[in-house]
């Protein structure tokens, strides 16, 4: 028997699933589909960074709101992220040079 000297980083699979309102097996399926990315995988002990809870919430909202299956959500999430990047680039590009935004606090 070995004892870890340092706790593994991240949230355990069981705690992560409980916080997200899912069964741990469902979280494992999302990892297999590539929708979630654990920070470490020690066999049965997957660990997740806290930021993955935000992504899990997004996945569940899209799944429920758009009635999409989990396999198609990867494509939808990638497209939504790309749209957000393009909108940000367009906003920055359309701003006249030398004029600061009224929301900037420089």
N, C-alpha and C positions, 0 to 999 in steps of 0.2 A: 504494500500500500504506500502511495506517495501522497505527500501533502504539499500543496502549492504555497510558496513563500509569499507570492504577490497575487492579489486578486486579478483575474483576467479583466481586460478593459471592456467597457460596454455593459449593456443591460442583458441579462440572461433571457433565453428564449421564452421561458414561462412568464417572467415579469413583463417582457415586451408584449407577448400575446394578451396577457391580462389587461395591460394598459391600453391596448388597441381594441379590446373587446372581441378578440378572435380566439379560436382554439389553436394551440401550438402547432398542430398538424397543418392548419390552414396557412400559418406563417411559413412553415417549411415549403409548402406548395408555391407560395409567392416568391420565395428565394429561388426555387428550381426554375420558375418562369423568368427569373431575372428582374423582377419588379422590386425586390428588396435586396440590399447588399449588406450582409453581416460584416462586422469589423474583424471577427475571428470565428473560426469554426473548429472546435475541438471535438469532432465526432458528434455526439449527441448534445453537446453544450455549445450552441451557437450564441454569439454575443453581438448586440446591435448598438450602434451609436445612437444617442438620443434624437439626432436629426432624422433618423429613419421613422420615428413616430409621426412626424409631420407628413412624410411621404406616405405612410400607411393610411393616414387620415384622408389624404388626397385620393389614393387608390380606392378606398371604400366609398368616398363621395361620388367619384366618377362611376364606379360600379353600380351604385344604387341610383344615381341621378340619370345616367344615360342607358341603363340596362345593358351594359356591355359585359361580355365575359372577361375573365381575368387575362386570358391569352392576348386579347386585342388591346388591353389597357396599356401595354408597353408602347405600342405605336402611338396611341392617343397622347400619352404623357410626353413622348419625344416631340410630337408635333406641337403640343401646347407650349413646351419649353422653347422650341425654335421660334414660334410666333412671338413669344415674350421677348426673346433676344432681338428679333427683327424690329419690333415696335420700339424697343429701347434705342437701337441704333438709328432708327428713323427720327425719333424725338431729338436725339443729340445732333443729328445731321441737319435737321430743319431749323435749329436754333441759330440765329445770325451770329457771326463771329464778333466777339468783343462785348456782346450783350449777355449779362448774367441773368439767370433765372431769379424771379422774385422769391423762390423758395430756398435759394442757396444762402448759407450763413457764413460765407467767406469773409 
